[in-house]
């Protein structure tokens, strides 16, 4: 819980600073990178973008707040981080409206809480899309069927739904040989045979 809440704090701080930069015309990426380059801070989870979401971090932030109250430690930081995450979404929508007119459709390629997931719980991307649609934007969701079905249960026909465009990226399993000796080929070839059996759509490379 403590670890997840620290990540939430770091993400919220980066987004807060990013919102200030975006609103004042400062160079957001350069400023955040300069801060993250300090070894005491680090660049991981220190980028400007969507707020935190998913089934873990928002929940743990609220749990830590509850634990603090139960132990007579009335600290407001976990609650402030949660509120900052909400404020950041509001700012994202405000900034979007300034540069995007409603006569052009908005295409959003991923509305899960993080890339590659099918989970939409507490997804800031989904909340962003929903708020734009409610404001009168024509929002197109380009997502996988299993994600679209979840969204439809919550929002019905609020969005226009499209399947994502087929990717041109190949699925590749890469094997690295440790030397020129034939002994190194034995295990690699056996693994390649297994890969062809269990992952027939993938391509093996050495």
HELIX and SHEET records of a PDB file:
HELIX    1   1 UNK A    2  UNK A   24  1                                  23    
HELIX    2   2 UNK A   28  UNK A   36  1                                   9    
HELIX    3   3 UNK A   57  UNK A   70  1                                  14    
HELIX    4   4 UNK A   77  UNK A   99  1                                  23    
HELIX    5   5 UNK A  124  UNK A  134  1                                  11    
HELIX    6   6 UNK A  145  UNK A  155  1                                  11    
HELIX    7   7 UNK A  183  UNK A  198  1                                  16    
SHEET    1   A 3 UNK A 106  UNK A 108  0                                        
SHEET    2   A 3 UNK A 139  UNK A 142  1                                        
SHEET    3   A 3 UNK A 160  UNK A 162  1                                        
SHEET    1   B 2 UNK A 172  UNK A 174  0                                        
SHEET    2   B 2 UNK A 203  UNK A 205  1                                        
END                                                                             
